[in-house]
Amino acid sequence: MRYDYIIIGSGIVGSLLGRELVRYSFRVLMIEKGSDIGMGTSAANSAIIHAGYDPKPGTLKAKLNVRGNMLWDHLATELGIPFKKKGSYVVALVPEELPKLQELYEQGKHNGVPGLRLLSGEETREKIPGISPHACGSLFAPTAGIIDPFQANFFACENAVINGMELRLGTAFVDFLWENGAIVGIQTNAGEFRSRWVINAAGIHADEIMHKAGIHADYHIQPRRGQYVVLDRNVFSWDKVVFPCPNEQGKGILVATTMHGNTLIGPTSENVENKQALFTTEEGLKQAIEGGKRLVPNWDSRWIIAQYAGIRATLFPTKDFLIEVGEVPGFINICGIDSPGYASAPAIAEYVIEKLREKGEPLLPRHDFNPIREPRRLFKHLSPEERRRCIQKDPAYGRIVCRCEEITEGDLLAEIRGPIPARTYDALKRRTWLGTGRCQGSFDFSRVIEILARENHTSYYQVTKKGGNSRFVFSPVRGRDDL
Ligand SMILES: Cc1cc2nc3c(=O)[nH]c(=O)nc-3n(C[C@H](O)[C@H](O)[C@H](O)COP(=O)(O)OP(=O)(O)OC[C@H]3O[C@@H](n4cnc5c(N)ncnc54)[C@H](O)[C@@H]3O)c2cc1C
């Protein structure tokens, strides 16, 4: 079969673009090398829908950030994505930083960011209880928001799949298929696939794919790692999004609330050689903690329950997004999508569709496209009466698997049997928030392994955390060899 579009990569960019394409009468295939969708940078970031004062005026980043921020409201409603426009603050901690706030304010106004306000030191300390007593001014951006980045990515991709997009997991792009100077498909580790267009949405690997298409050999992605710590929401409550003044290395170490009520502190900014260097280091965590305490002093590092790292896909030398449609016939190139890539993703999809329209692509709307994602509500969000009926219908909802987050076996089975079946521990975690509480999974691991093995008709040894060789069980446990 020949597709109209093949999308390489199932992060937020590929997923939202896939969803836009299936609005029209196109056959769309998405390939993803991971064992699940959205395991790349879209799963390891600050989860802020930035307002758009940060990118330099005139850049594609500035334009798509501001537009993306606007589009998220409607998108989140259609897909049922947890999203709140709480506003964000950039705080000056010494008077020398105040001109920077003014600069960001002017820049934001130029970019078209609505509602920006400069606050005095007194107003800042009043609006942000707990902020450093040194705070001497801030920039407030009311349109900045926080999002659940796992669910946003998953819901977008699932909605595209329900509307007809084909998804192949564990399928890695290897090379292009060419005919008469045009790209006509791809070669993967799982065979060849032909299409009219191939879309590069491969995140930190997008430069390698673009080079294989024969363009921009002089551009490259310089991987830049950001490390974070996450605080236990049971002991520390913070409901703001606060940045320090940015410097030449980026937006700096923020202290932000998440959609799940935890506090996020980070990211650091370190150039790394290896795009796979997705691990935290002692030095990096120390920097994150120190940076967080500079801004918000009164918390204790003993309250940290998790840590993670993400890799930014900054494109050199431009440091801007690079989005091209048909530069090479049959190729759509989306490269250098570092921050604010999450905020911009809906606008990136819209931009590509506009470029396709300009190229005369037949955009015939499908009347059966359903933009609404019907929610699969978690047991913990049901009323007592709904819970009773739910357990009566399926006793699996009466078995709590994760105590901290109150996730039941029924919740997990709904995802294991869902439109994009969860096959690994982390796939369940991203869909349900399983294992993210204070005990970080130590209560639920064994139960989840058992459920995944049973449902996938496999042995305990084959159950993985995130695909590949990330198994939990390596040898018989307490003499049992029947696993
Ligand atoms: C530390 C940090 C903080 C950030 N904070 C924010 C923020 O607060 N707000 C914001 O707007 N943005 C933020 N960003 C940026 C944002 O996370 C990214 O711009 C966005 O997630 C990029 O999405 P993507 O779909 O392009 O890439 P990804 O999510 O990485 O998806 C690319 C996908 O392509 C797949 N892939 C790669 N190569 C192949 C291949 N050969 N074959 C098949 N599949 C392949 C990968 O497995 C992956 O699933 C941050 C980034 C970092 C690192």
The ligand as a MOL file (V3000), in Angstrom:
LIG
                    3D

  0  0  0     0  0            999 V3000
M  V30 BEGIN CTAB
M  V30 COUNTS 53 58 0 0 0
M  V30 BEGIN ATOM
M  V30 1 C 15.0650 20.2080 29.5130 0
M  V30 2 C 13.9760 20.5930 28.5650 0
M  V30 3 C 12.9540 21.4510 28.9670 0
M  V30 4 C 11.9640 21.8300 28.0760 0
M  V30 5 N 10.9200 22.5920 28.5210 0
M  V30 6 C 9.9530 22.9690 27.6560 0
M  V30 7 C 8.8460 23.7300 28.1040 0
M  V30 8 O 8.6700 23.9760 29.2930 0
M  V30 9 N 7.9600 24.1590 27.1750 0
M  V30 10 C 8.0990 23.8980 25.8470 0
M  V30 11 O 7.3040 24.3700 25.0520 0
M  V30 12 N 9.1120 23.1210 25.4050 0
M  V30 13 C 10.0240 22.6390 26.2760 0
M  V30 14 N 11.0440 21.8400 25.8480 0
M  V30 15 C 11.0920 21.4520 24.4400 0
M  V30 16 C 10.0660 20.3740 24.0960 0
M  V30 17 O 10.0820 19.3410 25.0560 0
M  V30 18 C 10.3740 19.8220 22.7200 0
M  V30 19 O 10.4920 20.9050 21.8260 0
M  V30 20 C 9.3130 18.9030 22.1820 0
M  V30 21 O 8.9630 17.9180 23.1200 0
M  V30 22 C 9.8360 18.2490 20.9150 0
M  V30 23 O 8.8990 17.3230 20.4440 0
M  V30 24 P 9.2410 16.4360 19.1960 0
M  V30 25 O 8.0090 15.7030 18.8330 0
M  V30 26 O 9.8820 17.2820 18.1440 0
M  V30 27 O 10.4040 15.4580 19.6750 0
M  V30 28 P 10.3470 14.1390 20.5700 0
M  V30 29 O 9.3480 14.2140 21.6220 0
M  V30 30 O 11.7490 13.8250 20.9660 0
M  V30 31 O 9.8420 13.0340 19.5320 0
M  V30 32 C 10.6610 12.5320 18.5010 0
M  V30 33 C 10.3470 11.0580 18.3270 0
M  V30 34 O 11.0350 10.5730 17.1850 0
M  V30 35 C 11.4550 9.2510 17.4430 0
M  V30 36 N 12.5590 8.9300 16.5370 0
M  V30 37 C 13.7920 9.4830 16.5160 0
M  V30 38 N 14.5530 8.8920 15.5640 0
M  V30 39 C 13.7570 7.9580 14.9690 0
M  V30 40 C 13.9830 7.0190 13.9160 0
M  V30 41 N 15.1840 6.8990 13.2980 0
M  V30 42 N 12.9620 6.1940 13.5540 0
M  V30 43 C 11.7510 6.2850 14.1920 0
M  V30 44 N 11.4980 7.1430 15.2010 0
M  V30 45 C 12.4970 7.9810 15.5790 0
M  V30 46 C 11.8700 9.3100 18.9060 0
M  V30 47 O 11.9140 8.0240 19.4750 0
M  V30 48 C 10.8090 10.2090 19.5050 0
M  V30 49 O 9.7060 9.4750 19.9960 0
M  V30 50 C 12.0150 21.3850 26.7350 0
M  V30 51 C 13.0120 20.4910 26.3360 0
M  V30 52 C 13.9620 20.0700 27.2540 0
M  V30 53 C 14.9820 19.0710 26.8470 0
M  V30 END ATOM
M  V30 BEGIN BOND
M  V30 1 1 1 2
M  V30 2 1 2 3
M  V30 3 2 2 52
M  V30 4 2 3 4
M  V30 5 1 4 5
M  V30 6 1 4 50
M  V30 7 2 5 6
M  V30 8 1 6 7
M  V30 9 1 6 13
M  V30 10 2 7 8
M  V30 11 1 7 9
M  V30 12 1 9 10
M  V30 13 2 10 11
M  V30 14 1 10 12
M  V30 15 2 12 13
M  V30 16 1 13 14
M  V30 17 1 14 15
M  V30 18 1 14 50
M  V30 19 1 15 16
M  V30 20 1 16 17
M  V30 21 1 16 18
M  V30 22 1 18 19
M  V30 23 1 18 20
M  V30 24 1 20 21
M  V30 25 1 20 22
M  V30 26 1 22 23
M  V30 27 1 23 24
M  V30 28 2 24 25
M  V30 29 1 24 26
M  V30 30 1 24 27
M  V30 31 1 27 28
M  V30 32 2 28 29
M  V30 33 1 28 30
M  V30 34 1 28 31
M  V30 35 1 31 32
M  V30 36 1 32 33
M  V30 37 1 33 34
M  V30 38 1 33 48
M  V30 39 1 34 35
M  V30 40 1 35 36
M  V30 41 1 35 46
M  V30 42 1 36 37
M  V30 43 1 36 45
M  V30 44 2 37 38
M  V30 45 1 38 39
M  V30 46 1 39 40
M  V30 47 2 39 45
M  V30 48 1 40 41
M  V30 49 2 40 42
M  V30 50 1 42 43
M  V30 51 2 43 44
M  V30 52 1 44 45
M  V30 53 1 46 47
M  V30 54 1 46 48
M  V30 55 1 48 49
M  V30 56 2 50 51
M  V30 57 1 51 52
M  V30 58 1 52 53
M  V30 END BOND
M  V30 END CTAB
M  END
